Amino acid sequence: MHTNPHPARIAPRFLASNALSLLGNSIAAVALPLILLATTGDALAAGTLALICAVPQMVIGVVGGAALDRFNRRDISILSDLVSAASVALIPVVDMLWGLNFGWFVALGLLGAVGDIPGMTARDALLPAVVARDKADLQRFMGLTQSLDSLTTIVGPAAAAFLIGAVGGVPSLWLTAALSFAAALVTCTVPRSVGAEGLRGSGAEADGRSALASAFGALRTGARVLFRTDGVLTASTLLSFGIIMVMGSFQGLVLPVHFTEIGRPELLGYVLSAMSLGLLASSLAYAALAPRLARRTWYLLSLAGMAAGVAVLGTLPDLPVMLLGAVLLGVSAGPASALLGFFMLDRIPEQDRGSALGAQNSLVMIAAPAAVFATSAAVTAFGEAPAAYGLVACWFVITVLAVGAKGMRRLDDAEPSSAAAAPAAAAPAAEAEVPSTQA
């Protein structure tokens, strides 16, 4: 029996699976708010649904993160994609058999959270093992991954807009379910041994209580690192939350309500694709031109441009002007996103990186739905235009605070704190999520 000296590369299969899953999620992110609004006719229902799902999502995310240290990550990724596919496919099935209502959205939304959140984390945890197995360069591979993700977030909303216009919102979800199922099939071709690398122990060695305790211990550690060790890191984390909350409220509520009211729900996808296209272009430009300007200069230019873009979107103008505002917002967000991602990587201690990023994701699961719920209440009480103006006002407050934050005043001279700079002993590398204009 001969051993193949050149084993097949698994990175292309990993990238394909990740792209398929993300493409399905991008389509669903456009279609689901529109379907919910068309079904209930109530903006508050969308915010209430987000809030109801928030706490279970956080718990699932925390427990799922702990499980990834004990169970095969490749298997969890496959199972998560299958659960996601089932939760989305059940929406058109329920619509055909019984008719959709708010209760069905809650039940299927919770089922989807069981699949989506652990699945995303499982792929993040698999990435270093995939790179090591193929003996690839991590930095180049991350660049390829982020470029592919950006392209997917451009194609996904545009595809959703086309499908909603051609076949309707609910039927478009069949493609989303098929993409998640295809992602699971592709991941099945990744050797199971890759998912077992770096595990602390088998599932038989740890009961549910120890997994839950370790998960919440990691959450406490991560929150301490994010908010109590470094001024730049704290300011970056809070600004990231502000971006996610305000932009998530625009994308998940105000814009869907606006386009539903004018009878053109498919236009939402084109606006989000324009935003993603601007973000991709400016991220590539920043990568090429970053050394030519000081970090503080990039930071201020980015915040100013984002404020202008949000102001344009907040007026809910005609489509051509709104597309220009979306492009301006995306272009302006690129440098800020890159800087915030850099600060996360540079200043979080390597041995605490998983805990810190897990804590950030868990807190976002609460903060973003809370913001969407507050926005839905404002839309119900005052209408989408006043709610949009309120979001613009919130963003200007965030901008002023971000500009004046003590930790962000001397970015080019700042060095990581002693806690952040502490060396780690053989901790696995993980990549920080770069905040974007899409939640």
N, C-alpha and C positions, 0 to 999 in steps of 0.2 A: 504493500500500500504506500503510495507516494503522496507526500504533502505538497500542496500547491505553494511554490515559493512566492507567488504573486496573488494573494487572495483578493477577491473582488472588493472594490471600495464600497463602503456603506454610506459615506457622506451624501452622495447624490440621492439615495433613497430616503435618507433622513430629511434632506431639504425638500424633496418632493412631497413627503408626508406632511411636513410643517406647512408648506404652501397650500396644499389642498385643504387642510383644516382651517387655516387662517382665511382662505378665500370663502369657505362656507360661512365662517363667523362674520366676515365683512358683509356678505349678502344679507344674512339674518339681522345684522345690526341696523340695516336700513329698512328691511321689510317688516320686522316685528312691531316697532312702534306704530307704523302706519296701519298694520292689521289691527292692533289693539284699539287705535283711535276709530277705525272704521267699524269695529265690532261694538264698542261701548259708546262711542260718541262723546266721551268724557275725558278731558285732559287729566283730571285728578286721578282717574283710574290708572293711568300710566305711572304717575308718581307713587301712588299707593302700592302698586305691584312691585316697583323697584324697592320700596322700603320694606315690604313684607319679606322679600327674598334676601334682604341684605344680611340679617343676622345668621340665617342658615348658611348663606354663602361664605361668611367669614369663618364659621365653625368648620365647614367642609374644607375650606382652604387651609386652615391651621392643621386639622387632623390629617388631611391629605398630604401636607408637607412633611409631617412626621412619618407617615406611612412610606414615603419615598426613601427614607433611610433604612427601611426594614424589608420592603418587598421589591420585586423586580420592576424596575422603572419602565422597561419596554412593555411589560404586560399591563401595567397601569395605564400607559399611554394608549394601548390598543383598546382596553376596556372603556376608557373615558371617551374615545371617539365613537365607539359603538353606542354608548349611552346617549351621547349628544345626537347621533344620527336618529336614534329611536325617539328622543324627546321632540325633535323637529318634525319628523315624519308623522308623529301622532297628531300634530296640529291640523293638517288637511284631512286626516282620517276622522278625527272628532268632528270637524266642520261638516263632513259629508254625512256622518251617521247621526249625530245629535245636535250639532250646531254649537259654535263657540260661545262661551260667556266668560265673565271675569274669573269665576272659580276654576275653569279649565286652564286659563292662562297662569294662575297661581300654581296649580299642580304641575303643569308641564314646565313652568319656569324653574321650579325647585328641582325637578328631574334633570333639566338641562344644566343646572349649577353643579349637580353631582358629577356630570361629565366634563364640563368645560374647564372648571378651575383646577382640579387635579391634573387634567390633561395638559394644560399649558405649563404647569410646574414640572410635570414629568418630562416634557420635551426639553425644558431648560436644564434639568438635571442630567438628561441623557447626552447633551451636547458635548461636554468635555470628554466623555468616554468615546463618543463617535470620532472626535478629532484625534484622540490618542490612538485609537485602533487603526485609523488610516495614516497615522504619522503626518498629519497636516499641520499647518501653521495656524494657531488659534486666532491671532489678530486678523489674518486674511480671511479666515473662515467666518469670523464674526462680521466682517465687512460685507462678505457675500450674503450672509444670512439677513443682515439688516437691509441691504439693497433689495433682496427678493421680497422681504416683508413689505417694504415701501411700495414696490410695484404691485403687490397683491392688494394693498389697501387703496390703490388707485383703480385697479381693475374691478375689485369687488363691488363698490358702490355704483360704478357705471353699469356693471352687469345687472345689479339689482334694479336700477332705474329702467333698463331695457326690459327685463322680465316683468316688472310690475306693469309697465305700459303695454306689454304684449299679451300676457296671460293673466295678470292680476296678482295681488299680494300673496294670498294663500297658496295657489299653485306654484309660485316661485320657490316655496320652501322645499319642494321635492328635490330640487337641485342642491340646496344646502344639505339636506340629509344624505344625498348621494355622495357629495364631496367628503363629508365626515366619514362615511362608510369606506370610501376609497382610501382615505388617509389611514384608516385602521388596517386595510389590506396591505398597503405599502409598508407600514411599520412591521407587519408580520414577516417581511423578508429580511429584517434586521436580526442578526443572530441574538438569541436570547441571552447569551453570556455577556453581551454589551450592557444590558440592563441590570446585571448583577454586580457590576464593578463598583466598589466603594461602599457597599452596603454594610451597616453596622452589625446586623445579625438577622437571622431568619424570623419570619412572622411567628413561629412557634415560641420564640424566646422572649417575646414581648406581648403582654396582654393589652387590651384596649385602654385600660386605665393608665399604664405607663406611657403609651403613645400620646394620649391626651395631655398628660402632665408634662411630658417633654415638649409637646407642641406649644403649650401656653408658656412654658419656661423660655422657649426660643422667642416667643412674641414679646415677653418682657425684656429680654436681652436686646432684641432688635430695636424696641422703642427707646431704650436707654441710649444705644449707640446713635440713633437718628437725632435725638432731641437734647442730649445732655453732654456730649463729648466735644462738639466742634461747631463753631458759629456758622461757618460756610455750609456745613452739612445740614444743619438745622434750617437755615434759610433756603437752601436748595430743596429740601423735603417739603417745606411749607409752600414754596412757590409751585412745586410740582402738583401738590394737592389743589392749589388754586386753579391751575390750568385744567386739571382733570374735572374739577367740579363745575367751573364756568362753561368750558367747552362741551362737557358731557351734557349739561342742561340745554345748551343750544342744539346739539346734535340729537339728543334723545327725546326732546320735548318741544322746544319753541319752534324749530324749523319744521318738524313733522306736522305740528298743529297748523302752522302757517300754510304749508303746501297743501294740506288736506282741506283747509278752509277755502282756498282758491281753486280747488278741484284739480290740482296737478301734483299728486303725491310722488310721481316718478321723478320730479325735478330734484328731490332731496338727494338722490344718488349722485347726480351730476355736480351739485354743489360740494359734496363731500369728496368726490374725486378731484375736483379742482383744488381743494385744500391740500389733499395728499400729494398732488403733483407739485404744488409749490413747495411743500415740505421736502420732498425728494430732491428737487432742484437746488434748494438752498443748503441742504445737508451736504450734497456733493460739492457745492461751491465753497462751503465753509471748510471742508476737509482739505481743499486745495489752497485756500487763501488764508487760513487761520493765523499763520505766523506774521502776516503783514499788519495786523492790528492788535492792540492790547486786548486782553480778555475783558477788561472793564468796558472798553469801547464796543466790542461785539455785544456784550450784555445789554448795554444801554440802547444801542441801535435796535436790537432784537425786541426789547420790551416796548420801545416807542412804536415800532412797526406793528407789533401785535395789538397794541392799544388802538391804532388806526384801523386795523382790519376788523377788530371786534366792534368798533364804533360803526363801521359800514354795515356789517351784518345786523347790528342791533336796530337799524332803521328799517329792516325788512323791505329793501328796495326791490325794483323790478329785477328779473333774472340776470340780465347782462351786468348790471352794477353789483348784484350779489355775487356773481361768479368772480368779478374782479376783487371784491372784498375777501372772498375765500382764498384766492390765489395770494393776495397780499398777506393774509393771516398765515398761510402755510409757509410762504417765503420768509416771513419775519420770525416764525417759530423755529426754523432750522438751527440757527446758531445757539439760541437759548436751550433747545433740546440737547444739542451736542455738549454744551457746557455743563448742564445739570447732570447729564449722564457721566461726563468726565469726573465731576466732583464726587459722584457716588462711588465710582470705581477707585478714585485716587485716595479718598479719605476714610472709607469704611475699612476697618481692620479685616484682613483676609479671613481670619478665623471666625469672624462674626458676620461675614458677608451674607451667608444664607439666612441667618436669623434676621438681619436688618432688612434685606429685600423681602423676606416673607412677612415681616411686620408691616412694611410699607404697603404691600399688596393687600394684606388683611384690613388695614386701616382705610385704604381706598374703597374696599368693599362696603364700608359703612358710610364714608364721607360722600362719595359720588351719589349713591341712591338718596341720601338725605338731601343733597342739593337738588336733585331732580324732583323729589317730593315737594320741597319748598317752592320750586319753580312752577310745578303743576298747580299748587294751591293759588299762586299768584295769577296764573293764566285763567283759572276757574273764576277767581274773584274779579279780576280787572281786564282780562283779555291778553292775547299774545303780545301785542305791541308794548303795553306798559311793562309786562314781564321781561321783554327783551331789553327795554331801557334800564330796568333794574339790574339785569346781568351786566350791561355795559358799565353802570355805576359801580358795581362790585368789582369789575375788572380794573377800573381806574384806581380804586382804593388799593387793590392788590399790587398794581404797578407802582404806586407811590411808596408803599411799604417795601416792595422788592428793591426799588432804587435806593431807598434810605437805610436798608438793613445794615447794621454795623459790620456783620461778617462779610458783606459783599462790596464794601467800599474800596478795598485794596486787593483785588483778586490776583493781580500779577505778582504781588509780594507775599501772598498768603502761603503758608506751609501747613501741611497736615499736622494736627495736634499729636502729642505724644501717644495718645490712645489710639488714634487712627493710624499712626505710622508704625505701631508695634508689629514686629515680624510675626508671621504665623508659621506653624510647623506642619508642613505638608498638607495644608488645607486645600481642597479642590477648588479650582477657579470657577467663578460664576460671573455672569455678565449682568450688569445693571440694566434694568429696563429704562429706556430713554423716554421721558414724558413726551407725548405728542399732543396735537390738537384734537385727537380722537380718543374718546374714553372707551 
